[in-house]
Amino acid sequence: MASLYHVYVALEEEIERNKDNPVYAPLYFPEELHRKAALERDMAFWYGPRWQEAIPYTQATRRYVQRLQEVGREEPELLVAHAYTRYLGDLSGGQVLKKIAQKALDLPASGEGVDFFSFPSIASATKFKQLYRSRMNTLEMTPEVRQRVLEEAKTAFLLNIQLFEELQELLGRDAEDRSPSQAPGLRRRVGSGAQDSAPTETPRGKPQPSLLSQAPLLRWVLTLSFLVATVAVGLYVM
C-alpha cells in the first residue's frame, strides 16, 4: 500500500490542479473516489504515527509518479486514462478484497488497516461505474486527443504491471532474507514476543498471528489487489 500512497498523492494533486480542464472535469468525483485520506489511515495503522518516515519509495513507484506529474503539467487530458485505471480498478474489487484481507490477516471488522478498499460515499459500485463510463463516453475530445488517451491507458497499464512485478520481487526477497516482522518501519503488534512464530496481541487483547505467519497471506492479498486493477485497465485498452 505504500507504493499506492505515493501514486495516489501524485494523481490527486494533478487532478486538483486540473479539475477545471474541460476534458477531465466531468470525471471529477473527489468525495466518492479520492484515496489519499484512506491510505493515510492505513499507513498509520501498519507503520505507526511516524509512518511518513518509514514507508518506502521504490523505483517503479517513482516512475509512475513522474509520469503522472508530467501528464498533469503537459497534457492534463490524459489524466482521464490514469483516473480510470486506478479508481475503477480499485472500485471493481474493493469490497471483495477488503473482506479477503480482513479474514486472511485477522483484521478488525471496523475496517482498520484496509480503509483503502472502502468507498463510503458510493452506495452502489455498479451504478457508479455505469455513471462514470457514461461520462467517459460523452467526453468532448478530438480524435487525436482520444487516441492519446487510449495510448496513455496502455502506459498506465504497463506502470501498474511494473509496480506489481516490483512488489513480487520485494516480497520474495523479504521472505528469503529475513523475517517480515523485521521489515524496516513495519509496526509489530503489541505484545509480540521474541519468537516470530508466536501469536501476538492486538491493542484489544485478541491473539493474532505474527507478521511472519501472515506474510504469505499478505503477499496474496496485495497481489490480488494489483491484479484486479491491471485486469480492469487491460479490458479498457482492448
Secondary structure, 3 states (H helix, E strand, C coil): CHHHHHHHHHHHHHHHHCCCCCCCHHHCCHHHHCCHHHHHHHHHHHHCCCHHHHCCCCHHHHHHHHHHHHHHHHCHHHHHHHHHHHHHHHHHHHHHHHHHHHHHCCCCCCCCCCHHHCCCCCCCHHHHHHHHHHHHHCCCCCHHHHHHHHHHHHHHHHHHHHHHHHHHHHHHHHHHHCCHHHCCCCCCCCCCCCCCCCCEECCCCCEECCHHHHHHHHHHHHHHHHHHHHHHHHHHHC
